[in-house]
Amino acid sequence: MNVLPELLEAIAHAPIEKRPITNYSVLNEAYHYDKPSSFSRGMRIDLNGLVILLISGTASIDENGVSVHIGDFAAQLQRTFFNITKLLEAEGATWHDIVRTSCYLRDIDRDYDVFNIERTKFFKEQGLDPVPASTGIQAHLCRPELLIEIEAIAMFRVKKNDEQ
């Protein structure tokens, strides 16, 4: 039985609800930006039971808006993974719901090997199979001390009360 046409029809006619997401207990980058900020930490889109999380570029920033682990690429990457994990948890999601990441490295030639080793280790610890689609990009980041920034897309279904 092919349910895809029915699913597409339901999504096409369902209201689209969206709201910003954040987790101030572990991450806040907007302290020094004009208020209101010109971006959301992430966006939650609800489509008739299908949730899409669009997580903005996330880096090694703490709950006070301070860059942490200056000069230590591996530690910055681990803090970035921690921040994304906490953003996911705030919305009832996990790394198993991540379908895509875009990874911005300040110096891809110098840091890619460490990045790939640490990312592979982290994904293995999470038990991810398959791993998310991903792109690695060299970029100037918004703060000169940051060495890595990651944005992510997660997708999952909201369980109805009788499915829990």
Backbone hydrogen bonds, N-H to C=O, Kabsch-Sander energy under -0.5 kcal/mol:
donor,donor_aa,acceptor,acceptor_aa,energy
3,V,1,M,-0.8
7,L,3,V,-2.6
8,L,4,L,-2.9
9,E,5,P,-2.2
10,A,6,E,-2.5
11,I,7,L,-2.6
12,A,8,L,-2.4
13,H,9,E,-1.4
14,A,10,A,-0.7
14,A,11,I,-0.7
17,E,15,P,-0.6
17,E,46,D,-2.1
19,R,44,R,-1.9
21,I,42,G,-2.0
26,V,23,N,-1.8
27,L,23,N,-1.7
28,N,62,D,-1.4
32,H,29,E,-0.5
33,Y,30,A,-1.1
42,G,21,I,-0.6
43,M,54,L,-2.1
44,R,19,R,-3.2
45,I,43,M,-0.5
45,I,52,I,-2.8
46,D,17,E,-3.2
47,L,45,I,-0.5
47,L,50,L,-3.4
48,N,15,P,-0.6
50,L,47,L,-1.6
51,V,49,G,-0.5
51,V,156,F,-3.7
52,I,45,I,-2.7
53,L,154,A,-2.7
54,L,43,M,-2.7
54,L,52,I,-0.5
55,I,53,L,-0.7
55,I,152,A,-3.2
56,S,41,R,-1.8
56,S,54,L,-0.6
58,T,150,I,-2.5
61,I,59,A,-2.0
62,D,66,V,-2.3
65,G,62,D,-2.0
68,V,60,S,-2.8
71,G,145,E,-0.6
72,D,69,H,-2.0
73,F,71,G,-0.7
76,Q,72,D,-2.5
77,L,73,F,-2.6
78,Q,74,A,-2.4
79,R,75,A,-2.3
80,T,76,Q,-2.3
81,F,77,L,-2.6
82,F,78,Q,-2.3
83,N,79,R,-2.8
84,I,80,T,-2.4
85,T,81,F,-2.6
86,K,82,F,-2.3
87,L,83,N,-2.1
88,L,84,I,-2.6
89,E,85,T,-2.7
90,A,86,K,-1.9
91,E,87,L,-0.6
91,E,88,L,-1.5
92,G,89,E,-1.6
93,A,88,L,-2.7
97,D,94,T,-1.9
98,I,95,W,-1.2
99,V,153,I,-3.1
100,R,153,I,-1.5
101,T,133,A,-2.2
102,S,151,E,-2.4
103,C,135,T,-3.4
104,Y,102,S,-0.6
104,Y,149,E,-3.4
105,L,103,C,-0.6
105,L,137,I,-3.0
106,R,147,L,-2.2
111,D,107,D,-2.7
112,Y,108,I,-1.7
115,F,111,D,-2.8
116,N,112,Y,-3.1
117,I,113,D,-2.2
118,E,114,V,-2.9
119,R,115,F,-2.9
120,T,116,N,-2.3
121,K,117,I,-2.2
122,F,118,E,-2.6
123,F,119,R,-3.0
124,K,120,T,-2.1
125,E,121,K,-2.4
126,Q,122,F,-1.8
127,G,123,F,-0.6
127,G,124,K,-1.0
128,L,123,F,-2.4
129,D,130,P,-0.6
133,A,99,V,-2.1
135,T,101,T,-1.4
137,I,103,C,-3.1
139,A,105,L,-2.1
141,L,139,A,-0.5
146,L,143,R,-1.5
149,E,104,Y,-1.9
150,I,58,T,-2.7
151,E,102,S,-2.4
152,A,55,I,-1.5
153,I,100,R,-2.5
154,A,53,L,-2.3
155,M,97,D,-2.7
156,F,51,V,-2.2
158,V,49,G,-2.9
163,E,160,K,-2.3
164,Q,160,K,-0.7
164,Q,161,N,-0.8
